[in-house]
Amino acid sequence: MPTDWAARYGLAPVLVETFVDPTRFDGGCYRAANWTEVGQTAGRRDGIPKHLFVYGLCSNRREQLCAAPPTRLNMPAPLGESASWAEVEFATLRLHDQRLKQRLFTVAQDFYKNPQANVP
């Protein structure tokens, strides 16, 4: 999984997390697999606090998590002279499908041109 994630997003994960609903499961399989229970969620989604488990993917995860990132995340890509205002405005948005990004730019520009029109 870390290799696939790094290939897709350009960053290697050092930690994974999962949530366990205590009304349905006790998390024994995660404890047996050396996951660490670090606390509970606030239970905002359904009112039931979930147990939070984490699993380290590398031996120096603490150092990596405490260090400054090697690259600044969500930095806009360099834009050319022909960049529209929508491309500039949404430059830090991380959509990994270029079609969705183009659709967002088009919808934003169309809505800006005629804000009273229906949005399809």
Phi and psi restraints in degrees (range 20) as a CNS / XPLOR table:
assign (resid 1 and name C) (resid 2 and name N)
       (resid 2 and name CA) (resid 2 and name C) 1.0 -59.0 20.0 2
assign (resid 2 and name N) (resid 2 and name CA)
       (resid 2 and name C) (resid 3 and name N) 1.0 -37.6 20.0 2
assign (resid 2 and name C) (resid 3 and name N)
       (resid 3 and name CA) (resid 3 and name C) 1.0 -66.5 20.0 2
assign (resid 3 and name N) (resid 3 and name CA)
       (resid 3 and name C) (resid 4 and name N) 1.0 -44.4 20.0 2
assign (resid 3 and name C) (resid 4 and name N)
       (resid 4 and name CA) (resid 4 and name C) 1.0 -62.7 20.0 2
assign (resid 4 and name N) (resid 4 and name CA)
       (resid 4 and name C) (resid 5 and name N) 1.0 -42.8 20.0 2
assign (resid 4 and name C) (resid 5 and name N)
       (resid 5 and name CA) (resid 5 and name C) 1.0 -62.8 20.0 2
assign (resid 5 and name N) (resid 5 and name CA)
       (resid 5 and name C) (resid 6 and name N) 1.0 -45.1 20.0 2
assign (resid 5 and name C) (resid 6 and name N)
       (resid 6 and name CA) (resid 6 and name C) 1.0 -62.7 20.0 2
assign (resid 6 and name N) (resid 6 and name CA)
       (resid 6 and name C) (resid 7 and name N) 1.0 -39.3 20.0 2
assign (resid 6 and name C) (resid 7 and name N)
       (resid 7 and name CA) (resid 7 and name C) 1.0 -66.1 20.0 2
assign (resid 7 and name N) (resid 7 and name CA)
       (resid 7 and name C) (resid 8 and name N) 1.0 -37.1 20.0 2
assign (resid 7 and name C) (resid 8 and name N)
       (resid 8 and name CA) (resid 8 and name C) 1.0 -79.1 20.0 2
assign (resid 8 and name N) (resid 8 and name CA)
       (resid 8 and name C) (resid 9 and name N) 1.0 -44.6 20.0 2
assign (resid 8 and name C) (resid 9 and name N)
       (resid 9 and name CA) (resid 9 and name C) 1.0 -110.5 20.0 2
assign (resid 9 and name N) (resid 9 and name CA)
       (resid 9 and name C) (resid 10 and name N) 1.0 -7.6 20.0 2
assign (resid 9 and name C) (resid 10 and name N)
       (resid 10 and name CA) (resid 10 and name C) 1.0 81.6 20.0 2
assign (resid 10 and name N) (resid 10 and name CA)
       (resid 10 and name C) (resid 11 and name N) 1.0 5.7 20.0 2
assign (resid 10 and name C) (resid 11 and name N)
       (resid 11 and name CA) (resid 11 and name C) 1.0 -133.6 20.0 2
assign (resid 11 and name N) (resid 11 and name CA)
       (resid 11 and name C) (resid 12 and name N) 1.0 139.3 20.0 2
assign (resid 11 and name C) (resid 12 and name N)
       (resid 12 and name CA) (resid 12 and name C) 1.0 -92.3 20.0 2
assign (resid 12 and name N) (resid 12 and name CA)
       (resid 12 and name C) (resid 13 and name N) 1.0 125.8 20.0 2
assign (resid 12 and name C) (resid 13 and name N)
       (resid 13 and name CA) (resid 13 and name C) 1.0 -70.2 20.0 2
assign (resid 13 and name N) (resid 13 and name CA)
       (resid 13 and name C) (resid 14 and name N) 1.0 147.8 20.0 2
assign (resid 13 and name C) (resid 14 and name N)
       (resid 14 and name CA) (resid 14 and name C) 1.0 -114.0 20.0 2
assign (resid 14 and name N) (resid 14 and name CA)
       (resid 14 and name C) (resid 15 and name N) 1.0 -10.1 20.0 2
assign (resid 14 and name C) (resid 15 and name N)
       (resid 15 and name CA) (resid 15 and name C) 1.0 -152.6 20.0 2
assign (resid 15 and name N) (resid 15 and name CA)
       (resid 15 and name C) (resid 16 and name N) 1.0 141.7 20.0 2
assign (resid 15 and name C) (resid 16 and name N)
       (resid 16 and name CA) (resid 16 and name C) 1.0 -121.2 20.0 2
assign (resid 16 and name N) (resid 16 and name CA)
       (resid 16 and name C) (resid 17 and name N) 1.0 155.8 20.0 2
assign (resid 16 and name C) (resid 17 and name N)
       (resid 17 and name CA) (resid 17 and name C) 1.0 -132.3 20.0 2
assign (resid 17 and name N) (resid 17 and name CA)
       (resid 17 and name C) (resid 18 and name N) 1.0 158.0 20.0 2
assign (resid 17 and name C) (resid 18 and name N)
       (resid 18 and name CA) (resid 18 and name C) 1.0 -150.3 20.0 2
assign (resid 18 and name N) (resid 18 and name CA)
       (resid 18 and name C) (resid 19 and name N) 1.0 160.1 20.0 2
assign (resid 18 and name C) (resid 19 and name N)
       (resid 19 and name CA) (resid 19 and name C) 1.0 -119.8 20.0 2
assign (resid 19 and name N) (resid 19 and name CA)
       (resid 19 and name C) (resid 20 and name N) 1.0 142.1 20.0 2
assign (resid 19 and name C) (resid 20 and name N)
       (resid 20 and name CA) (resid 20 and name C) 1.0 -124.5 20.0 2
assign (resid 20 and name N) (resid 20 and name CA)
       (resid 20 and name C) (resid 21 and name N) 1.0 127.0 20.0 2
assign (resid 20 and name C) (resid 21 and name N)
       (resid 21 and name CA) (resid 21 and name C) 1.0 -79.0 20.0 2
assign (resid 21 and name N) (resid 21 and name CA)
       (resid 21 and name C) (resid 22 and name N) 1.0 112.8 20.0 2
assign (resid 21 and name C) (resid 22 and name N)
       (resid 22 and name CA) (resid 22 and name C) 1.0 -69.7 20.0 2
assign (resid 22 and name N) (resid 22 and name CA)
       (resid 22 and name C) (resid 23 and name N) 1.0 -15.1 20.0 2
assign (resid 22 and name C) (resid 23 and name N)
       (resid 23 and name CA) (resid 23 and name C) 1.0 -77.8 20.0 2
assign (resid 23 and name N) (resid 23 and name CA)
       (resid 23 and name C) (resid 24 and name N) 1.0 -14.1 20.0 2
assign (resid 23 and name C) (resid 24 and name N)
       (resid 24 and name CA) (resid 24 and name C) 1.0 -116.2 20.0 2
assign (resid 24 and name N) (resid 24 and name CA)
       (resid 24 and name C) (resid 25 and name N) 1.0 -33.9 20.0 2
assign (resid 24 and name C) (resid 25 and name N)
       (resid 25 and name CA) (resid 25 and name C) 1.0 -140.6 20.0 2
assign (resid 25 and name N) (resid 25 and name CA)
       (resid 25 and name C) (resid 26 and name N) 1.0 159.9 20.0 2
assign (resid 25 and name C) (resid 26 and name N)
       (resid 26 and name CA) (resid 26 and name C) 1.0 -105.1 20.0 2
assign (resid 26 and name N) (resid 26 and name CA)
       (resid 26 and name C) (resid 27 and name N) 1.0 -5.3 20.0 2
assign (resid 26 and name C) (resid 27 and name N)
       (resid 27 and name CA) (resid 27 and name C) 1.0 81.2 20.0 2
assign (resid 27 and name N) (resid 27 and name CA)
       (resid 27 and name C) (resid 28 and name N) 1.0 12.6 20.0 2
assign (resid 27 and name C) (resid 28 and name N)
       (resid 28 and name CA) (resid 28 and name C) 1.0 -58.4 20.0 2
assign (resid 28 and name N) (resid 28 and name CA)
       (resid 28 and name C) (resid 29 and name N) 1.0 -36.3 20.0 2
assign (resid 28 and name C) (resid 29 and name N)
       (resid 29 and name CA) (resid 29 and name C) 1.0 -67.5 20.0 2
assign (resid 29 and name N) (resid 29 and name CA)
       (resid 29 and name C) (resid 30 and name N) 1.0 -33.9 20.0 2
assign (resid 29 and name C) (resid 30 and name N)
       (resid 30 and name CA) (resid 30 and name C) 1.0 -70.7 20.0 2
assign (resid 30 and name N) (resid 30 and name CA)
       (resid 30 and name C) (resid 31 and name N) 1.0 -42.2 20.0 2
assign (resid 30 and name C) (resid 31 and name N)
       (resid 31 and name CA) (resid 31 and name C) 1.0 -61.8 20.0 2
assign (resid 31 and name N) (resid 31 and name CA)
       (resid 31 and name C) (resid 32 and name N) 1.0 -41.0 20.0 2
assign (resid 31 and name C) (resid 32 and name N)
       (resid 32 and name CA) (resid 32 and name C) 1.0 -65.6 20.0 2
assign (resid 32 and name N) (resid 32 and name CA)
       (resid 32 and name C) (resid 33 and name N) 1.0 -26.6 20.0 2
assign (resid 32 and name C) (resid 33 and name N)
       (resid 33 and name CA) (resid 33 and name C) 1.0 -94.9 20.0 2
assign (resid 33 and name N) (resid 33 and name CA)
       (resid 33 and name C) (resid 34 and name N) 1.0 17.1 20.0 2
assign (resid 33 and name C) (resid 34 and name N)
       (resid 34 and name CA) (resid 34 and name C) 1.0 69.9 20.0 2
assign (resid 34 and name N) (resid 34 and name CA)
       (resid 34 and name C) (resid 35 and name N) 1.0 25.2 20.0 2
assign (resid 34 and name C) (resid 35 and name N)
       (resid 35 and name CA) (resid 35 and name C) 1.0 -77.1 20.0 2
assign (resid 35 and name N) (resid 35 and name CA)
       (resid 35 and name C) (resid 36 and name N) 1.0 152.9 20.0 2
assign (resid 35 and name C) (resid 36 and name N)
       (resid 36 and name CA) (resid 36 and name C) 1.0 -110.7 20.0 2
assign (resid 36 and name N) (resid 36 and name CA)
       (resid 36 and name C) (resid 37 and name N) 1.0 126.4 20.0 2
assign (resid 36 and name C) (resid 37 and name N)
       (resid 37 and name CA) (resid 37 and name C) 1.0 -80.9 20.0 2
assign (resid 37 and name N) (resid 37 and name CA)
       (resid 37 and name C) (resid 38 and name N) 1.0 123.0 20.0 2
assign (resid 37 and name C) (resid 38 and name N)
       (resid 38 and name CA) (resid 38 and name C) 1.0 -111.0 20.0 2
assign (resid 38 and name N) (resid 38 and name CA)
       (resid 38 and name C) (resid 39 and name N) 1.0 -4.5 20.0 2
assign (resid 38 and name C) (resid 39 and name N)
       (resid 39 and name CA) (resid 39 and name C) 1.0 151.7 20.0 2
assign (resid 39 and name N) (resid 39 and name CA)
       (resid 39 and name C) (resid 40 and name N) 1.0 -158.7 20.0 2
assign (resid 39 and name C) (resid 40 and name N)
       (resid 40 and name CA) (resid 40 and name C) 1.0 -128.3 20.0 2
assign (resid 40 and name N) (resid 40 and name CA)
       (resid 40 and name C) (resid 41 and name N) 1.0 155.4 20.0 2
assign (resid 40 and name C) (resid 41 and name N)
       (resid 41 and name CA) (resid 41 and name C) 1.0 -80.8 20.0 2
assign (resid 41 and name N) (resid 41 and name CA)
       (resid 41 and name C) (resid 42 and name N) 1.0 173.6 20.0 2
assign (resid 41 and name C) (resid 42 and name N)
       (resid 42 and name CA) (resid 42 and name C) 1.0 -79.8 20.0 2
assign (resid 42 and name N) (resid 42 and name CA)
       (resid 42 and name C) (resid 43 and name N) 1.0 -13.1 20.0 2
assign (resid 42 and name C) (resid 43 and name N)
       (resid 43 and name CA) (resid 43 and name C) 1.0 72.6 20.0 2
assign (resid 43 and name N) (resid 43 and name CA)
       (resid 43 and name C) (resid 44 and name N) 1.0 32.9 20.0 2
assign (resid 43 and name C) (resid 44 and name N)
       (resid 44 and name CA) (resid 44 and name C) 1.0 -70.8 20.0 2
assign (resid 44 and name N) (resid 44 and name CA)
       (resid 44 and name C) (resid 45 and name N) 1.0 -32.3 20.0 2
assign (resid 44 and name C) (resid 45 and name N)
       (resid 45 and name CA) (resid 45 and name C) 1.0 -69.2 20.0 2
assign (resid 45 and name N) (resid 45 and name CA)
       (resid 45 and name C) (resid 46 and name N) 1.0 -50.7 20.0 2
assign (resid 45 and name C) (resid 46 and name N)
       (resid 46 and name CA) (resid 46 and name C) 1.0 -127.6 20.0 2
assign (resid 46 and name N) (resid 46 and name CA)
       (resid 46 and name C) (resid 47 and name N) 1.0 9.1 20.0 2
assign (resid 46 and name C) (resid 47 and name N)
       (resid 47 and name CA) (resid 47 and name C) 1.0 84.8 20.0 2
assign (resid 47 and name N) (resid 47 and name CA)
       (resid 47 and name C) (resid 48 and name N) 1.0 -2.1 20.0 2
assign (resid 47 and name C) (resid 48 and name N)
       (resid 48 and name CA) (resid 48 and name C) 1.0 -108.1 20.0 2
assign (resid 48 and name N) (resid 48 and name CA)
       (resid 48 and name C) (resid 49 and name N) 1.0 113.1 20.0 2
assign (resid 48 and name C) (resid 49 and name N)
       (resid 49 and name CA) (resid 49 and name C) 1.0 -63.3 20.0 2
assign (resid 49 and name N) (resid 49 and name CA)
       (resid 49 and name C) (resid 50 and name N) 1.0 133.3 20.0 2
assign (resid 49 and name C) (resid 50 and name N)
       (resid 50 and name CA) (resid 50 and name C) 1.0 -100.0 20.0 2
assign (resid 50 and name N) (resid 50 and name CA)
       (resid 50 and name C) (resid 51 and name N) 1.0 150.4 20.0 2
assign (resid 50 and name C) (resid 51 and name N)
       (resid 51 and name CA) (resid 51 and name C) 1.0 -77.7 20.0 2
assign (resid 51 and name N) (resid 51 and name CA)
       (resid 51 and name C) (resid 52 and name N) 1.0 134.9 20.0 2
assign (resid 51 and name C) (resid 52 and name N)
       (resid 52 and name CA) (resid 52 and name C) 1.0 -105.3 20.0 2
assign (resid 52 and name N) (resid 52 and name CA)
       (resid 52 and name C) (resid 53 and name N) 1.0 122.8 20.0 2
assign (resid 52 and name C) (resid 53 and name N)
       (resid 53 and name CA) (resid 53 and name C) 1.0 -116.3 20.0 2
assign (resid 53 and name N) (resid 53 and name CA)
       (resid 53 and name C) (resid 54 and name N) 1.0 143.3 20.0 2
assign (resid 53 and name C) (resid 54 and name N)
       (resid 54 and name CA) (resid 54 and name C) 1.0 -128.1 20.0 2
assign (resid 54 and name N) (resid 54 and name CA)
       (resid 54 and name C) (resid 55 and name N) 1.0 154.8 20.0 2
assign (resid 54 and name C) (resid 55 and name N)
       (resid 55 and name CA) (resid 55 and name C) 1.0 -138.3 20.0 2
assign (resid 55 and name N) (resid 55 and name CA)
       (resid 55 and name C) (resid 56 and name N) 1.0 124.2 20.0 2
assign (resid 55 and name C) (resid 56 and name N)
       (resid 56 and name CA) (resid 56 and name C) 1.0 -77.8 20.0 2
assign (resid 56 and name N) (resid 56 and name CA)
       (resid 56 and name C) (resid 57 and name N) 1.0 136.3 20.0 2
assign (resid 56 and name C) (resid 57 and name N)
       (resid 57 and name CA) (resid 57 and name C) 1.0 -99.3 20.0 2
assign (resid 57 and name N) (resid 57 and name CA)
       (resid 57 and name C) (resid 58 and name N) 1.0 -8.5 20.0 2
assign (resid 57 and name C) (resid 58 and name N)
       (resid 58 and name CA) (resid 58 and name C) 1.0 -146.4 20.0 2
assign (resid 58 and name N) (resid 58 and name CA)
       (resid 58 and name C) (resid 59 and name N) 1.0 159.3 20.0 2
assign (resid 58 and name C) (resid 59 and name N)
       (resid 59 and name CA) (resid 59 and name C) 1.0 -72.3 20.0 2
assign (resid 59 and name N) (resid 59 and name CA)
       (resid 59 and name C) (resid 60 and name N) 1.0 -28.1 20.0 2
assign (resid 59 and name C) (resid 60 and name N)
       (resid 60 and name CA) (resid 60 and name C) 1.0 -103.2 20.0 2
assign (resid 60 and name N) (resid 60 and name CA)
       (resid 60 and name C) (resid 61 and name N) 1.0 35.3 20.0 2
assign (resid 60 and name C) (resid 61 and name N)
       (resid 61 and name CA) (resid 61 and name C) 1.0 -61.6 20.0 2
assign (resid 61 and name N) (resid 61 and name CA)
       (resid 61 and name C) (resid 62 and name N) 1.0 -36.8 20.0 2
assign (resid 61 and name C) (resid 62 and name N)
       (resid 62 and name CA) (resid 62 and name C) 1.0 -61.3 20.0 2
assign (resid 62 and name N) (resid 62 and name CA)
       (resid 62 and name C) (resid 63 and name N) 1.0 -45.7 20.0 2
assign (resid 62 and name C) (resid 63 and name N)
       (resid 63 and name CA) (resid 63 and name C) 1.0 -63.5 20.0 2
assign (resid 63 and name N) (resid 63 and name CA)
       (resid 63 and name C) (resid 64 and name N) 1.0 -41.6 20.0 2
assign (resid 63 and name C) (resid 64 and name N)
       (resid 64 and name CA) (resid 64 and name C) 1.0 -67.5 20.0 2
assign (resid 64 and name N) (resid 64 and name CA)
       (resid 64 and name C) (resid 65 and name N) 1.0 -39.3 20.0 2
assign (resid 64 and name C) (resid 65 and name N)
       (resid 65 and name CA) (resid 65 and name C) 1.0 -71.6 20.0 2
assign (resid 65 and name N) (resid 65 and name CA)
       (resid 65 and name C) (resid 66 and name N) 1.0 -28.9 20.0 2
assign (resid 65 and name C) (resid 66 and name N)
       (resid 66 and name CA) (resid 66 and name C) 1.0 -87.3 20.0 2
assign (resid 66 and name N) (resid 66 and name CA)
       (resid 66 and name C) (resid 67 and name N) 1.0 -17.3 20.0 2
assign (resid 66 and name C) (resid 67 and name N)
       (resid 67 and name CA) (resid 67 and name C) 1.0 -81.9 20.0 2
assign (resid 67 and name N) (resid 67 and name CA)
       (resid 67 and name C) (resid 68 and name N) 1.0 158.0 20.0 2
assign (resid 67 and name C) (resid 68 and name N)
       (resid 68 and name CA) (resid 68 and name C) 1.0 -66.8 20.0 2
assign (resid 68 and name N) (resid 68 and name CA)
       (resid 68 and name C) (resid 69 and name N) 1.0 142.6 20.0 2
assign (resid 68 and name C) (resid 69 and name N)
       (resid 69 and name CA) (resid 69 and name C) 1.0 -64.1 20.0 2
assign (resid 69 and name N) (resid 69 and name CA)
       (resid 69 and name C) (resid 70 and name N) 1.0 146.6 20.0 2
assign (resid 69 and name C) (resid 70 and name N)
       (resid 70 and name CA) (resid 70 and name C) 1.0 -65.8 20.0 2
assign (resid 70 and name N) (resid 70 and name CA)
       (resid 70 and name C) (resid 71 and name N) 1.0 -30.1 20.0 2
assign (resid 70 and name C) (resid 71 and name N)
       (resid 71 and name CA) (resid 71 and name C) 1.0 -130.1 20.0 2
assign (resid 71 and name N) (resid 71 and name CA)
       (resid 71 and name C) (resid 72 and name N) 1.0 149.9 20.0 2
assign (resid 71 and name C) (resid 72 and name N)
       (resid 72 and name CA) (resid 72 and name C) 1.0 -77.1 20.0 2
assign (resid 72 and name N) (resid 72 and name CA)
       (resid 72 and name C) (resid 73 and name N) 1.0 126.1 20.0 2
assign (resid 72 and name C) (resid 73 and name N)
       (resid 73 and name CA) (resid 73 and name C) 1.0 -76.8 20.0 2
assign (resid 73 and name N) (resid 73 and name CA)
       (resid 73 and name C) (resid 74 and name N) 1.0 154.5 20.0 2
assign (resid 73 and name C) (resid 74 and name N)
       (resid 74 and name CA) (resid 74 and name C) 1.0 61.6 20.0 2
assign (resid 74 and name N) (resid 74 and name CA)
       (resid 74 and name C) (resid 75 and name N) 1.0 26.5 20.0 2
assign (resid 74 and name C) (resid 75 and name N)
       (resid 75 and name CA) (resid 75 and name C) 1.0 -79.9 20.0 2
assign (resid 75 and name N) (resid 75 and name CA)
       (resid 75 and name C) (resid 76 and name N) 1.0 137.6 20.0 2
assign (resid 75 and name C) (resid 76 and name N)
       (resid 76 and name CA) (resid 76 and name C) 1.0 -66.9 20.0 2
assign (resid 76 and name N) (resid 76 and name CA)
       (resid 76 and name C) (resid 77 and name N) 1.0 143.9 20.0 2
assign (resid 76 and name C) (resid 77 and name N)
       (resid 77 and name CA) (resid 77 and name C) 1.0 -72.2 20.0 2
assign (resid 77 and name N) (resid 77 and name CA)
       (resid 77 and name C) (resid 78 and name N) 1.0 151.2 20.0 2
assign (resid 77 and name C) (resid 78 and name N)
       (resid 78 and name CA) (resid 78 and name C) 1.0 -59.0 20.0 2
assign (resid 78 and name N) (resid 78 and name CA)
       (resid 78 and name C) (resid 79 and name N) 1.0 131.2 20.0 2
assign (resid 78 and name C) (resid 79 and name N)
       (resid 79 and name CA) (resid 79 and name C) 1.0 -104.2 20.0 2
assign (resid 79 and name N) (resid 79 and name CA)
       (resid 79 and name C) (resid 80 and name N) 1.0 144.2 20.0 2
assign (resid 79 and name C) (resid 80 and name N)
       (resid 80 and name CA) (resid 80 and name C) 1.0 -79.6 20.0 2
assign (resid 80 and name N) (resid 80 and name CA)
       (resid 80 and name C) (resid 81 and name N) 1.0 179.1 20.0 2
assign (resid 80 and name C) (resid 81 and name N)
       (resid 81 and name CA) (resid 81 and name C) 1.0 -62.5 20.0 2
assign (resid 81 and name N) (resid 81 and name CA)
       (resid 81 and name C) (resid 82 and name N) 1.0 -30.5 20.0 2
assign (resid 81 and name C) (resid 82 and name N)
       (resid 82 and name CA) (resid 82 and name C) 1.0 -89.2 20.0 2
assign (resid 82 and name N) (resid 82 and name CA)
       (resid 82 and name C) (resid 83 and name N) 1.0 11.5 20.0 2
assign (resid 82 and name C) (resid 83 and name N)
       (resid 83 and name CA) (resid 83 and name C) 1.0 -65.7 20.0 2
assign (resid 83 and name N) (resid 83 and name CA)
       (resid 83 and name C) (resid 84 and name N) 1.0 133.9 20.0 2
assign (resid 83 and name C) (resid 84 and name N)
       (resid 84 and name CA) (resid 84 and name C) 1.0 -80.4 20.0 2
assign (resid 84 and name N) (resid 84 and name CA)
       (resid 84 and name C) (resid 85 and name N) 1.0 168.1 20.0 2
assign (resid 84 and name C) (resid 85 and name N)
       (resid 85 and name CA) (resid 85 and name C) 1.0 -61.9 20.0 2
assign (resid 85 and name N) (resid 85 and name CA)
       (resid 85 and name C) (resid 86 and name N) 1.0 -33.7 20.0 2
assign (resid 85 and name C) (resid 86 and name N)
       (resid 86 and name CA) (resid 86 and name C) 1.0 -66.7 20.0 2
assign (resid 86 and name N) (resid 86 and name CA)
       (resid 86 and name C) (resid 87 and name N) 1.0 -39.7 20.0 2
assign (resid 86 and name C) (resid 87 and name N)
       (resid 87 and name CA) (resid 87 and name C) 1.0 -64.8 20.0 2
assign (resid 87 and name N) (resid 87 and name CA)
       (resid 87 and name C) (resid 88 and name N) 1.0 -38.1 20.0 2
assign (resid 87 and name C) (resid 88 and name N)
       (resid 88 and name CA) (resid 88 and name C) 1.0 -68.4 20.0 2
assign (resid 88 and name N) (resid 88 and name CA)
       (resid 88 and name C) (resid 89 and name N) 1.0 -44.8 20.0 2
assign (resid 88 and name C) (resid 89 and name N)
       (resid 89 and name CA) (resid 89 and name C) 1.0 -63.1 20.0 2
assign (resid 89 and name N) (resid 89 and name CA)
       (resid 89 and name C) (resid 90 and name N) 1.0 -41.5 20.0 2
assign (resid 89 and name C) (resid 90 and name N)
       (resid 90 and name CA) (resid 90 and name C) 1.0 -102.3 20.0 2
assign (resid 90 and name N) (resid 90 and name CA)
       (resid 90 and name C) (resid 91 and name N) 1.0 21.3 20.0 2
assign (resid 90 and name C) (resid 91 and name N)
       (resid 91 and name CA) (resid 91 and name C) 1.0 -61.8 20.0 2
assign (resid 91 and name N) (resid 91 and name CA)
       (resid 91 and name C) (resid 92 and name N) 1.0 -31.8 20.0 2
assign (resid 91 and name C) (resid 92 and name N)
       (resid 92 and name CA) (resid 92 and name C) 1.0 -86.1 20.0 2
assign (resid 92 and name N) (resid 92 and name CA)
       (resid 92 and name C) (resid 93 and name N) 1.0 -5.3 20.0 2
assign (resid 92 and name C) (resid 93 and name N)
       (resid 93 and name CA) (resid 93 and name C) 1.0 -67.8 20.0 2
assign (resid 93 and name N) (resid 93 and name CA)
       (resid 93 and name C) (resid 94 and name N) 1.0 130.7 20.0 2
assign (resid 93 and name C) (resid 94 and name N)
       (resid 94 and name CA) (resid 94 and name C) 1.0 -103.7 20.0 2
assign (resid 94 and name N) (resid 94 and name CA)
       (resid 94 and name C) (resid 95 and name N) 1.0 83.8 20.0 2
assign (resid 94 and name C) (resid 95 and name N)
       (resid 95 and name CA) (resid 95 and name C) 1.0 -103.9 20.0 2
assign (resid 95 and name N) (resid 95 and name CA)
       (resid 95 and name C) (resid 96 and name N) 1.0 127.0 20.0 2
assign (resid 95 and name C) (resid 96 and name N)
       (resid 96 and name CA) (resid 96 and name C) 1.0 -91.5 20.0 2
assign (resid 96 and name N) (resid 96 and name CA)
       (resid 96 and name C) (resid 97 and name N) 1.0 3.3 20.0 2
assign (resid 96 and name C) (resid 97 and name N)
       (resid 97 and name CA) (resid 97 and name C) 1.0 -113.5 20.0 2
assign (resid 97 and name N) (resid 97 and name CA)
       (resid 97 and name C) (resid 98 and name N) 1.0 113.1 20.0 2
assign (resid 97 and name C) (resid 98 and name N)
       (resid 98 and name CA) (resid 98 and name C) 1.0 -61.3 20.0 2
assign (resid 98 and name N) (resid 98 and name CA)
       (resid 98 and name C) (resid 99 and name N) 1.0 -27.9 20.0 2
assign (resid 98 and name C) (resid 99 and name N)
       (resid 99 and name CA) (resid 99 and name C) 1.0 -64.4 20.0 2
assign (resid 99 and name N) (resid 99 and name CA)
       (resid 99 and name C) (resid 100 and name N) 1.0 -39.9 20.0 2
assign (resid 99 and name C) (resid 100 and name N)
       (resid 100 and name CA) (resid 100 and name C) 1.0 -66.5 20.0 2
assign (resid 100 and name N) (resid 100 and name CA)
       (resid 100 and name C) (resid 101 and name N) 1.0 -38.4 20.0 2
assign (resid 100 and name C) (resid 101 and name N)
       (resid 101 and name CA) (resid 101 and name C) 1.0 -62.7 20.0 2
assign (resid 101 and name N) (resid 101 and name CA)
       (resid 101 and name C) (resid 102 and name N) 1.0 -46.4 20.0 2
assign (resid 101 and name C) (resid 102 and name N)
       (resid 102 and name CA) (resid 102 and name C) 1.0 -62.4 20.0 2
assign (resid 102 and name N) (resid 102 and name CA)
       (resid 102 and name C) (resid 103 and name N) 1.0 -40.0 20.0 2
assign (resid 102 and name C) (resid 103 and name N)
       (resid 103 and name CA) (resid 103 and name C) 1.0 -62.9 20.0 2
assign (resid 103 and name N) (resid 103 and name CA)
       (resid 103 and name C) (resid 104 and name N) 1.0 -42.0 20.0 2
assign (resid 103 and name C) (resid 104 and name N)
       (resid 104 and name CA) (resid 104 and name C) 1.0 -60.9 20.0 2
assign (resid 104 and name N) (resid 104 and name CA)
       (resid 104 and name C) (resid 105 and name N) 1.0 -45.7 20.0 2
assign (resid 104 and name C) (resid 105 and name N)
       (resid 105 and name CA) (resid 105 and name C) 1.0 -60.0 20.0 2
assign (resid 105 and name N) (resid 105 and name CA)
       (resid 105 and name C) (resid 106 and name N) 1.0 -44.7 20.0 2
assign (resid 105 and name C) (resid 106 and name N)
       (resid 106 and name CA) (resid 106 and name C) 1.0 -65.0 20.0 2
assign (resid 106 and name N) (resid 106 and name CA)
       (resid 106 and name C) (resid 107 and name N) 1.0 -46.9 20.0 2
assign (resid 106 and name C) (resid 107 and name N)
       (resid 107 and name CA) (resid 107 and name C) 1.0 -63.0 20.0 2
assign (resid 107 and name N) (resid 107 and name CA)
       (resid 107 and name C) (resid 108 and name N) 1.0 -43.2 20.0 2
assign (resid 107 and name C) (resid 108 and name N)
       (resid 108 and name CA) (resid 108 and name C) 1.0 -62.6 20.0 2
assign (resid 108 and name N) (resid 108 and name CA)
       (resid 108 and name C) (resid 109 and name N) 1.0 -44.6 20.0 2
assign (resid 108 and name C) (resid 109 and name N)
       (resid 109 and name CA) (resid 109 and name C) 1.0 -66.3 20.0 2
assign (resid 109 and name N) (resid 109 and name CA)
       (resid 109 and name C) (resid 110 and name N) 1.0 -41.7 20.0 2
assign (resid 109 and name C) (resid 110 and name N)
       (resid 110 and name CA) (resid 110 and name C) 1.0 -64.4 20.0 2
assign (resid 110 and name N) (resid 110 and name CA)
       (resid 110 and name C) (resid 111 and name N) 1.0 -41.7 20.0 2
assign (resid 110 and name C) (resid 111 and name N)
       (resid 111 and name CA) (resid 111 and name C) 1.0 -66.4 20.0 2
assign (resid 111 and name N) (resid 111 and name CA)
       (resid 111 and name C) (resid 112 and name N) 1.0 -37.6 20.0 2
assign (resid 111 and name C) (resid 112 and name N)
       (resid 112 and name CA) (resid 112 and name C) 1.0 -65.0 20.0 2
assign (resid 112 and name N) (resid 112 and name CA)
       (resid 112 and name C) (resid 113 and name N) 1.0 -39.0 20.0 2
assign (resid 112 and name C) (resid 113 and name N)
       (resid 113 and name CA) (resid 113 and name C) 1.0 -65.5 20.0 2
assign (resid 113 and name N) (resid 113 and name CA)
       (resid 113 and name C) (resid 114 and name N) 1.0 -35.1 20.0 2
assign (resid 113 and name C) (resid 114 and name N)
       (resid 114 and name CA) (resid 114 and name C) 1.0 -143.9 20.0 2
assign (resid 114 and name N) (resid 114 and name CA)
       (resid 114 and name C) (resid 115 and name N) 1.0 80.5 20.0 2
assign (resid 114 and name C) (resid 115 and name N)
       (resid 115 and name CA) (resid 115 and name C) 1.0 -66.2 20.0 2
assign (resid 115 and name N) (resid 115 and name CA)
       (resid 115 and name C) (resid 116 and name N) 1.0 -18.7 20.0 2
assign (resid 115 and name C) (resid 116 and name N)
       (resid 116 and name CA) (resid 116 and name C) 1.0 -86.3 20.0 2
assign (resid 116 and name N) (resid 116 and name CA)
       (resid 116 and name C) (resid 117 and name N) 1.0 -8.6 20.0 2
assign (resid 116 and name C) (resid 117 and name N)
       (resid 117 and name CA) (resid 117 and name C) 1.0 -74.0 20.0 2
assign (resid 117 and name N) (resid 117 and name CA)
       (resid 117 and name C) (resid 118 and name N) 1.0 159.0 20.0 2
assign (resid 117 and name C) (resid 118 and name N)
       (resid 118 and name CA) (resid 118 and name C) 1.0 -68.9 20.0 2
assign (resid 118 and name N) (resid 118 and name CA)
       (resid 118 and name C) (resid 119 and name N) 1.0 143.3 20.0 2
assign (resid 118 and name C) (resid 119 and name N)
       (resid 119 and name CA) (resid 119 and name C) 1.0 -99.0 20.0 2
assign (resid 119 and name N) (resid 119 and name CA)
       (resid 119 and name C) (resid 120 and name N) 1.0 116.0 20.0 2
